[in-house]
């Protein structure tokens, strides 16, 4: 498995081999010039940020480089040859109130569901949800796509999507799941932490990747 530093070093090396800075590589690939800036590699709280699969695909195309050439032999472990098809099921709310009408019926799913190709099958089965709201800024922003695993065990401190029995689907950080309540942390200080009774929580899924 490639480490966070190795992934970013590989991108820096690719830019250097092509006579560009990381910003120049991003621009050549049709990305925001700040995509690969060192300031984007860690969240304000120190958590590592990873480049999205879309940005990696674009720099490979722009430089006519293969995955193996970019990452070496470790690429076969992190990026299998066959991509996984992940359905985008709907939205995960991060701070915005759901309209009253939405609480009376299940969350509507896209028909047909949009399919996203994801290059890592280790956490399957995977599902994707788009973020709506700002309670998880600066970790996740409105419009980011989250990849969640129903098989990965969620522990306190993990970023999760929680589905409530009243149909709300929320993005939070799991604080505690012992006793009769499950508590969650919202990163944005403008939003309070929340807790729900165990009976009101339908499921909790760990976020294993985010496309930002």
HELIX and SHEET records of a PDB file:
HELIX    1   1 UNK A    4  UNK A   17  1                                  14    
HELIX    2   2 UNK A   22  UNK A   28  1                                   7    
HELIX    3   3 UNK A   38  UNK A   40  5                                   3    
HELIX    4   4 UNK A   53  UNK A   63  1                                  11    
HELIX    5   5 UNK A   67  UNK A   71  1                                   5    
HELIX    6   6 UNK A   72  UNK A   74  5                                   3    
HELIX    7   7 UNK A   75  UNK A   78  1                                   4    
HELIX    8   8 UNK A  100  UNK A  104  5                                   5    
HELIX    9   9 UNK A  198  UNK A  200  5                                   3    
SHEET    1   A 9 UNK A 114  UNK A 118  0                                        
SHEET    2   A 9 UNK A  84  UNK A  94 -1                                        
SHEET    3   A 9 UNK A 126  UNK A 133  1                                        
SHEET    4   A 9 UNK A 145  UNK A 149 -1                                        
SHEET    5   A 9 UNK A 201  UNK A 211 -1                                        
SHEET    6   A 9 UNK A 159  UNK A 164 -1                                        
SHEET    7   A 9 UNK A 169  UNK A 176 -1                                        
SHEET    8   A 9 UNK A 181  UNK A 185 -1                                        
SHEET    9   A 9 UNK A 194  UNK A 197 -1                                        
END                                                                             
